[in-house]
Amino acid sequence: MLERDGGRDRGGVPGPESVTDLTTLDASALTALTRSGQVRAEAVVRAHLNRVAARDAEVMAWAWLEPEAAIAAARALDAAAAKGAARGPLFGVPIGVKDVFQTKDMPTQQGSPLYAGHRPGIDAASIDTLRAAGAIILGKTTTVEFAGGFGQHPPTRHPLDHDRSPGGTSSGTAAAVADRQIALGLGTQTAGSTIRPASFCGVHAMKPSWGAVSREGVKFISVSLDTVTWMARSVEDLELVSEVYGLSDAVPWAARPLRAMRIGVCRTPAWDAASDAVREGLARAAERLAAAGVAVSDIDLPDAFSGLRDAQLAVMMGEARPALLNEYRSHPTLLDPRYIDVIEGGWHVPPAKLRAALDLGARCRITFDALAEPFDAILTPSATDEAPIFGNGTGNAAFNQIWSLLHVPCINLPVLAGPNGLPIGLTLTGPRFSDRRLLTTAQSVEPVLRNAA
């Protein structure tokens, strides 16, 4: 931690004199300091490790932590920079990684006893890309077993209320980002495993278009759905990671003033599951946008979309069977009984049902892309309510499932609060490969939406 106090530099970025705790800064502010040489990467990493040491006994967000390795990596970055090496766009930023990503220097245990202590000895492509950008991997964050929603659940608690769940399956990433233990975190999403916990914990999150980021070296539960995702503390940070991963849009979209924007409000076929807080919050958000000059209109999805939640579940379960078959055959006594049920029992999805679900998703993707194309974004709930009580599951993915099956990008904005004062998010979505459009739109509308809380 920095001990001094006072002033800001002329560019509006906190100077080292003004910062008493580096963990209060988002990644964009941190990189402004580290890349300019005002703060060393080692100082940033040590500040976040101090935060972990002070808080993680209560939050329990980590499956594996490598403090000494993280400090050594930061020192190496600082030393290389001192000799003239380029400082990458994530120089010195501490990142936590959901424990389904392969990492060359720490275990990848997938939340499962089958992989206790397993070291693959290689980085997933997405991890390699982050390291090349100067990021420091602090460790592996907790996950529900195999990131599939079934199996063993981690002990991770909500950082604002330890009696509640942070959500799943990217539990540890959401909790650690929300608790300022890391500036950025990687997750995955099959149904709602990123957007939902981000909503519960009050952090920003992005599920990019399916296929936009390499999944090489990430455990699959569903080859047709799984997507690499990230969480942060600002839209600017989501944009920063998007640039590192080279995201680009299918259709160019220039930034526009609020009075030139169009936002569609979509309640989705899951609207009956929404709490009063979500219903009222979405209505207030629409009113605020309209008052700011945005052209707001309701979007009703065609009747065929009412089958997408069941189709998403069928695809997830149908593809989980081949994804876990090797574990089932090799270690049947160690595989959780709920996953065995996916393979041979009540959750088994016959091939004809799986094909029908995949076909419905494919047809609806084309329809939704055309429906959403004229809008800057579609606004929809991120979760059905506040975070659930711990032990009562990880929350309902009803407002996430259809977007995961449609392969569209989603951004969670933590702009609402529930009756207990806990966060509730709203999602911006749009056509496939409109990721940068959504980021631009999010930067413009988030200040307006925050007034809806």
ZIHUFEN-V945954 format. One record per residue. N is the residue number from 1. SS is DSSP state (helix for helix, strand for strand, loop for the rest). Layout:
n = {N N}
ss = {SS SS}
This chain:
n = {1 2 3 4 5 6 7 8 9 10 11 12 13 14 15 16 17 18 19 20 21 22 23 24 25 26 27 28 29 30 31 32 33 34 35 36 37 38 39 40 41 42 43 44 45 46 47 48 49 50 51 52 53 54 55 56 57 58 59 60 61 62 63 64 65 66 67 68 69 70 71 72 73 74 75 76 77 78 79 80 81 82 83 84 85 86 87 88 89 90 91 92 93 94 95 96 97 98 99 100 101 102 103 104 105 106 107 108 109 110 111 112 113 114 115 116 117 118 119 120 121 122 123 124 125 126 127 128 129 130 131 132 133 134 135 136 137 138 139 140 141 142 143 144 145 146 147 148 149 150 151 152 153 154 155 156 157 158 159 160 161 162 163 164 165 166 167 168 169 170 171 172 173 174 175 176 177 178 179 180 181 182 183 184 185 186 187 188 189 190 191 192 193 194 195 196 197 198 199 200 201 202 203 204 205 206 207 208 209 210 211 212 213 214 215 216 217 218 219 220 221 222 223 224 225 226 227 228 229 230 231 232 233 234 235 236 237 238 239 240 241 242 243 244 245 246 247 248 249 250 251 252 253 254 255 256 257 258 259 260 261 262 263 264 265 266 267 268 269 270 271 272 273 274 275 276 277 278 279 280 281 282 283 284 285 286 287 288 289 290 291 292 293 294 295 296 297 298 299 300 301 302 303 304 305 306 307 308 309 310 311 312 313 314 315 316 317 318 319 320 321 322 323 324 325 326 327 328 329 330 331 332 333 334 335 336 337 338 339 340 341 342 343 344 345 346 347 348 349 350 351 352 353 354 355 356 357 358 359 360 361 362 363 364 365 366 367 368 369 370 371 372 373 374 375 376 377 378 379 380 381 382 383 384 385 386 387 388 389 390 391 392 393 394 395 396 397 398 399 400 401 402 403 404 405 406 407 408 409 410 411 412 413 414 415 416 417 418 419 420 421 422 423 424 425 426 427 428 429 430 431 432 433 434 435 436 437 438 439 440 441 442 443 444 445 446 447 448 449 450 451 452 453}
ss = {loop loop loop loop loop loop loop loop loop loop loop loop loop loop loop helix helix helix loop loop loop helix helix helix loop loop helix helix helix helix helix helix helix helix helix loop loop loop loop loop helix helix helix helix helix helix helix helix helix helix helix helix helix helix helix helix helix helix helix loop loop strand strand strand strand loop helix helix helix helix helix helix helix helix helix helix helix helix helix helix helix helix loop loop loop loop loop loop loop loop loop loop loop strand strand strand strand strand loop loop strand loop loop loop loop loop loop loop loop loop loop loop helix helix helix loop loop loop loop loop loop loop loop loop helix helix helix helix helix helix helix helix loop loop loop strand strand strand strand strand strand loop loop loop helix helix helix loop loop loop loop loop loop loop loop loop loop loop loop loop loop loop loop strand loop loop loop loop loop loop helix helix helix helix helix helix helix helix loop loop loop loop loop strand strand strand strand strand strand loop loop loop loop loop helix helix helix helix helix helix helix loop loop strand strand strand strand loop loop loop loop loop loop loop loop loop loop strand loop loop loop loop loop loop loop loop strand strand strand strand strand strand loop loop helix helix helix helix helix helix helix helix helix helix loop loop loop loop loop loop loop loop loop loop loop loop loop helix helix helix loop strand strand strand strand loop loop loop loop loop helix helix helix loop loop helix helix helix helix helix helix helix helix helix helix helix helix helix helix helix helix loop loop loop strand strand strand strand loop loop loop loop helix helix helix helix helix helix helix helix helix helix helix helix helix helix helix helix helix helix helix helix helix helix helix helix helix helix helix helix loop loop loop loop loop loop helix helix helix helix helix helix helix helix loop loop loop loop loop loop helix helix helix helix helix helix helix helix helix helix helix helix helix helix helix helix helix helix helix helix helix helix loop loop loop loop strand strand strand strand strand loop loop loop loop loop loop loop strand loop loop loop loop loop loop loop loop loop loop loop helix helix helix helix helix helix loop loop loop strand strand strand strand strand strand strand strand loop loop loop loop loop strand strand strand strand strand strand strand loop loop loop loop loop helix helix helix helix helix helix helix helix helix helix helix helix helix helix helix helix loop loop loop}
